[in-house]
């Protein structure tokens, strides 16, 4: 690994780390395979969170703007963040056995988030697992231009977190080898447009504003937004993946167990803590986070942390078009 100059990415000459870790861990603990497989009860949580967020939007449809902001920050952001985690579960086909059923459920989970992102997340997230740190293929990485523009100041990073949803969408243009539009994305977009139109007609603009603000806070300028920093930002290089073991895992469906997830991707959220319990020798020695709020503030105020605080590597996946499944029913 090369140490970066100021405002430059870290570089690794090693391959993506989790594939070999997974092989080693599973050789030592083959019983981890028993934890793998779908958990259909997750669908009930999707239904509850969607109903809760839409119900809140209805209740707030005539509320003043300060009430919308407060409700979005203190309640709506947590519901939306939970839906993002469950969309992530669907992406790995950890709710139902059939990939198509998981894809349909994540389109439903996407409804109150407003942005039509469930299907594109499915595609780009699976590629992130295969090509972690590859600037050509990993949408989880900021582009060099994005990192340079934001810099390492409080105001730059706060602006980035507030508008994370927009920066994430703009990264798609960088990943030229990954086709963006397909039938499933069009279906996702059509369903979202119908939901937004119906919500406006039935509940009015303030209900939509509440859902929009909740979506922004769930992944942005909010302690919950530290989840995106926690997962792969290099607070203790050369370690490049980090877990969070704090209390918010209770309302975030154990999404903080990120090393465990990358190592054994087929384990659903209900059983992720057991991975660490079964194989503590592989996780207790790694640096981890205990507070998303503390990490959020550290990222904002510490000039040594920036979008450049990520490990990158040259891809070994070949050039030209990347062979990807053209529908979730064929997804690996």
N, C-alpha and C positions, 0 to 999 in steps of 0.2 A: 504493500500500500504506500502510495506517495502522499506526503503531507502537503496540504494546499497552501498556496500563497493567499494573502487576504482576498476574500470574495472570489474564491475559486473552488470548484467541486473537489472532493476527495476522489482519488482514483484507485481502483483495485485491479490487480493482475490475476486475481483468483476468480473462479466461476461463482455463480450464484450459490450462496452457502447452504441453503436449506435442503436441497436434494440429498447431499451426502450426509448431512446431520440426520435426516429422516431415516436413511438406511442404517446408520449406526445405532440410533435410538431403537428402531424396531428390531434390530438383531438382539439388542440387550433386553428389550421388553416386548416380545411378540404379543403379549396380552393386550397391548394398546389397540391392536386390530379389532378387539371385541368392542371397543368404544365407538367404532365407525358405523355410519349408516344414518338414514333419514329419521327425523323426529316429527311426525305429523302434527303433534300438539302445537307446534310453532304457528300453524295456520290460524289457530284460535287467537293467538296473540296479535297476529296481523289484523284480524277482524276487529279485535278490541281497540287497537291503536288507531286504525282508520276511523272507526265509529267515534272514538273519543275526540279525535282532532276535528272531524266534521261537526260533531255535536258542539264543541267549543266555538267553532266558527259561527254556527247558527246562534248560539247564545250571545256572541259578541257582535252580531251584525249591526246593532245600533249604538255600539259603545263609542266613547270618545277615544281619540288617538292615544292618549296616555295609557288608557286601559288596554288597548290593543298591544302597545309596546310591552307593557308589564306582563300581560298574559303570554305573549309570545316568548319573552325572555325566561320567565319562571316556570312555564308549563309546556307551551307548544314546542319549544326547542327540544325538550326531553322526549316528547312523543314522536317528533319527526326523527330525532336521532335514533330512537328505538326502531323506527321503520327502516332507516338506512341499514341498521344491523341485520334486520330480518330480510331485507333485500339481498344483503350479503350472504345470508344463509341459503336463500333461493339460488343465488349465483352458483354455489357449490353443490346444488341439488341435495340439500340436507333437510328438506321438508318432506318432499315426496320422492318416490323412486323414479318417476318419469320426469326427465328434464323439461318436457313441454309443460307439465303441470306446475313445476317450479317457476317457469318463465311467466305463465299466466298469473300466478299468485304474486310475483314481484311487480307485474304491471298494476295489479290491484293495490298493492302496498304503496305504489308510487303516487296514487291519486292526490292526497292532501299535500304532498311535497311540491306539487305544481310543475316543477321542471321535468320534462320527459327524459329521465336519465336512467331508469331501471335497466333497460336492455343494453344501452351503451355501457353502463357500469359492468354488466355481466361479461361483456366481451373484453373490455380493457382490463378488468380486474384479473381475469384468468390469465391474460397475457402477462400482467405484472408478476404473478406467481412464477411463471416460466422464465421470465427475462428481467428479474429484479435488477435495477440499476442501469439498464440499457437505454440510453437516451432515444434511440430509434423506436423503442417498443414499449417502454414503461411510462404510462400516463400518470403514474403517481409522482414522477419527477417533474420539477419545474424545468422549463427550457432555460438555456443559458441567458437568453434575452430577458425572460421573466425575472430570473434571479438578479440580473444586473440592474434592471429598472427598479425593483423593490429595495435592493440594498440591505443594509443591516441596522437602519434607524428605527426607533419606536414608531414613528408616523408611517414609514413605508410598510412595516410589517403589520401594523394595525389596519392600514388600508387594504393590504393583501388579504388578511383574514376576513374583513368585512365583505370583501368581494370575491371570496374564494370560489364561489359557485361559477362566477364569470371566468376567472382564470383557468379553472378546471376545464371548462368548455372550450376555451381557446387552445388548449394543449392538443386537441384532436388534430388540428392542422399540421402539427409537427410529425405526427405518426403516419406518414404517407403510405407505409406498407400495410396499414390496417384499414380495410374498407369500412366506412362509417355507416352508410345507408344500406339497409336490407329490409325485408318484409316485416321482420319483428320490430325494428325500430319505428317503421312507419305506423305499425299498429299501436305501439306505445305512444307515439306522438298524437295519433288520432284520438285515442282514449283520453289523453290529457286535455286536448283541446275541447272535447265534448264535456269533460268534467268541469273545466274552467268556465265554459259557456253556461252550463247548467247551474253552477254555483253562483255565477253573477246574476242570473235571472231569478233564482230562488232566494238567495241570501244577500245579494248586493255587494258593492265594492269593498266595504269594510271587512266583511268575512274573508274575502280574497286577500285583503291586505294582511289580516292576521295570519293566514296560512303562508303567505309570502315571507313575512317577517320571521315566522317560526322556522321556515326552511333556511333562511340566511343564518340565523343564530345557531341552528343545529349543527352546522358544519363550519361556522365562521368565528366572528368576534365574540366568543363565549367560552367559558371553561370547557364545554364539550368539544369545542374546536381544537383543543389541545390533543385530542385523540389522533388527529392527523400528524401532529408533531411527534407524539409519543412513539408511533409505530416504527419510523425509520430515520428520524433525525439524529445525527451523531453527537449525542451528549457524552459518550464514552467510546470514541473510536479506538480500534477499528470495528467494534461491534456495530452492526448495522440494522439489527431488528431488536425492538425492546417491548417488553410486556408492561402492563399496568395492573397492579394488584390492589387498587384502592376500592372504597365503598361504592363508587358509582357503577361498578360492574353489576350491582344488583338491579339497576334500572337501565343498563346498557347491554343486557343479555351476554355478559362475560366477554364482550368484544376486546377487553383489555388483554386477554391471554393471547397476545399476538405471536410471540415466538412459538408457542404451542400450536397455534393455528397454522403457521407456515410449515412447521415440521410435520404435522399430521392433519392434513387439510380435510379429511373425511370425518373428523370428529365434530359433532354438532355443538352448539353453544351450551346445551344442558350438561354436557360431559367434559367440556374443556378443562375445568379445574382438576379433573381426575388425571389428566395427562401429567401435570406438574407433580401431583401426589405420587403417581406411579414411578416417575423418572426424575426425582428431585435433583439427582447429581448432574443432570443436564441443564437445569434451570436456576438452581440456587446460586450458582457461580456467575450468572449473568447479571449485568446491571439492569435494574427495573425501576419503574416509577410507582410512587405511592399516592401522588396527588396530581390530578389534571389541572387544578387551579394553579398550583405552584409552578407547574411546567408551562402553563399558558403565560403567566407573568414573567417567567424567566425568558421565554422566547421573545416576548415583546420588548423587554428592557435590556437584555444581555446582547451587546453588539457582537459577541463571538458566535452567536447563533443566527443563522440566516437561511435563506433558501439554498444556499451553497452547502449547508451542513448535511450533505447526503453523499453516499457512496455511489460512484458510477463505475461502469466497466464497459469495455468494448464488447459488442455483441458477437456471438459465435453462431448465429442462427442462419447465416447465409444472406444473400442479397436478393433483391427482387420482391415479388409478391409473397406474402406470408400465407401459408395454407391454414385457413381457419374454417370452423364449421359455419355454414350459412344459415343455420337456424338452431335454436336451443334444443330441439328434439335430437340433434346430432352432436350436441356439445359433449366434450369429454369431462 
